[in-house]
Amino acid sequence: MTTQALRPSDRAEEVLERLWIETWEGNRRSIPLTDASLKGHEEGLAELFHEELARLHDGQVELTPAGLAQATQTVRRHRLAERLLTDVLEIEPVQMDVAACGIEHSLREGVDEAVCTLLGHPERCPHGKPIPPGACCRRAAKQAEREVAPLCNLRPGQSGRIAYVQTGEARKLQKLMAMGVLPGKTVRLIQGFPSYVFQVGHSQFAVDEGMARTIFVRLGEK
Amino acid sequence: MSVLLSVAPATEIVRYPPALAQALARLEPLLTADYGLTRRAVALLLLQGDAEMLELVRRLDPANAAAVAAIVSEAARESEQPLTYAVALARQAATEELLAETVSLPDPSGRSLAETISQLTIRPLTGLPILLAVLYFGLYQFVGQFGAGVLVGLLEDDLFGGLINPWLTAVVEQLVPWPPLQALLVGEYGVLTLAMTYAIALILPIVGTFFLVFSVIEDSGYLPRLALLIDRVFKLIGLNGRAVIPMVLGFGCDTMATIVTRVLETKRERVIATLLMALAIPCSAQLGVVLGLLSFNPGALAIWAAAVGSIFLLVGFLAARVLPGEQPSFYMELPPLRLPQPANVLAKTYARMEWYFLEVLPIFVFASVLIWLGQLTGLFDLFIAAVQPAMLALGLPQEAAVVFLFGFFRRDYGAAGLYDLADKGLLTGVQVVVAAVTLTLFVPCVAQFSVMIKERGLRTALAIFAFIVPFAFAVGVGLNALLTALGVTL
């Protein structure tokens, strides 16, 4: 999508972002040309008008459909950058804002998807504002079910190999080990309500949700 | 034993991860004393955090103890997973290899009958009706009608009432000239006429039939399935499904059940279970008499069951909120369902009956002596006078005070006293229900109370006792007010 249009300059992207935040996120169709948020960004705005990513109508500035799509991606990249700096590099908030503005322009052409996947498809930026999802997020939501799931997410009759047991509590771990719940063994869920009943090897056990949640199963494998 | 230490190690069947193997290699030379195990076994136990073994090392190899502890904690620190887990994983891998080479398992294709029935018992839609059926036929019909009805009738009325007691009374009156002693032995509450009669004619058939049914259910493997059905309900009252065993036993004998609360993992669960048993779980002796008492009107029975049941849930819920502590996990193995083996069932029933006769019955005989003393010294009359306002509040006649006093000594005494009053026509239907509810909730019998002190400590037992007395009466007063206000007649 971005390959067709000429890539907007950095300052045009800044204006795109502001417009998106002020209109789309602020629940308005347009903002006045004289709005404070557009001060000092006349060049970028002019570029947007030229590229038909924004238009002027009765003294109000609004995003065109093409502009909206681009702006969404821009905001996504900016907020992903913020997350990357905060979570992975642990940059202080003051420096983070400046750095994010710089990095976001580099997260293009798949790099943003790589960063998004690395961060585990975060839903909010450090300021708490939502991160627009990308194609990678939508794919992951569907695929996660096919990879590793906790026992309580299985349907009765489903089976798989135990991938790992995730609990910090030594006692729970010991109980599960005593039941023979160890990685590599096949487990089959018999029932989920009112308690989780499963079969491991030749024995059947019943556990509650607290314990079923800690057993992670790789589905479909025999 | 020391010969084992010098045997050359066979090819290792279990291969541990390198870090663990290294730790083992460093530990083994440090263990010089004779532990009764191979050095490798001791080292493995130490790495898995066995406190007893570490203590043993400190005693037997004091010079090396510090170094040993250092190696163990270093290995634990460097490992990503808990060491017990790593060891278990290694052993499991070895087991899988061995099995693959030696055992061929048939693919479990068709479902056996036992498996089908098992599935029926654990699905809520079919499981709950099955549970109700088990309760109805097991408890109500077999213990209630057959045990408390037929057997008790035979033993109490025909055998003791008709034959033994009159003969005993005659003999004692001939041999013992002193009236008070006569009263102790064969009087209205005599040790021989009442205590022994009740022990053999009432307790034995009721408790015996209950233990029989319980043993059958236990041997068939049904109890864990019951546990998984009610786990969610039990979680509301601060327990978990594993508490099903002591709770169900409580319907047989609360004293035994209070001891069995030892199987519960946390102190919080044990206290809640003890409280609920003391308050709202009637033992089979009491249950038998109460069922007989209320059978005149199914509505009365329903009200009693609803009142006691809701108090059970309410108090459990509140206790779970008030008492600190965490909720333990529910985990239970489901053994395959199978036909109970008569030999097993009889052995279990016999063992429980034997315990009951040796541990509980003497206390009941002692209680009879206390009652005799109380009557003799006039303490009873004092008590009745003191409790009169409470009886009034409950809407009961003054004579009912004796019922509650006796209820402390033996739950069935209390219920039987109530039965007598009702028989004499001294109570209306509503009064019977109110008295039955209050009596059921009232304090545990003296045997249970003494076990409570032993298991939970004097303070907790006294606190429970102090809570139950006013609470039971409050519920009775409330119920009386409610039924009267609603204009219910039974």
Contacts between the chains, C-beta under 8 A, distances in Angstrom:
chain1	res1	chain2	res2	distance
A	165	B	85	7.7
A	170	B	82	6.0
A	170	B	84	7.5
A	172	B	329	6.1
A	173	B	82	6.3
A	173	B	84	7.3
A	173	B	85	6.1
A	174	B	84	6.7
A	175	B	329	7.0
A	175	B	331	5.3
A	176	B	331	7.9
A	177	B	84	7.2
A	177	B	85	6.9
A	177	B	88	4.9
A	179	B	331	7.0
A	179	B	333	7.2
A	182	B	88	6.1
A	182	B	89	6.1
A	182	B	92	4.8
A	183	B	89	6.7
A	184	B	92	7.1
A	184	B	93	7.5
A	184	B	96	7.1
A	185	B	92	7.5
A	190	B	119	7.7
A	190	B	122	7.8
A	191	B	122	6.0
A	191	B	123	6.7
A	193	B	124	6.6
A	194	B	124	6.0
A	194	B	228	7.0
A	194	B	229	6.1
A	194	B	230	8.0
A	194	B	231	6.5
A	194	B	232	4.8
A	195	B	228	4.1
A	195	B	229	7.6
A	195	B	231	5.0
A	195	B	232	7.4
A	195	B	241	6.9
A	195	B	330	6.6
A	197	B	122	6.0
A	197	B	228	6.5
A	197	B	334	6.9
A	203	B	333	6.3
A	203	B	334	7.8
A	204	B	333	7.3
A	204	B	334	4.2
A	205	B	331	6.7
A	205	B	332	6.8
A	205	B	333	5.5
A	205	B	334	6.3
A	206	B	122	7.8
A	206	B	224	6.7
A	206	B	227	7.2
A	206	B	228	3.9
A	206	B	231	7.7
A	206	B	241	7.4
A	206	B	330	7.2
A	206	B	331	7.3
A	206	B	332	5.0
A	206	B	334	5.9
A	207	B	329	7.0
A	207	B	330	6.2
A	207	B	331	4.8
A	207	B	332	7.8
A	208	B	231	5.9
A	208	B	235	7.4
A	208	B	240	7.0
A	208	B	241	7.7
A	208	B	329	6.1
A	208	B	330	4.0
A	208	B	331	7.7
A	210	B	327	7.8
A	210	B	329	5.3
A	210	B	330	7.9
A	211	B	329	5.0
A	211	B	330	7.4
A	211	B	331	5.9
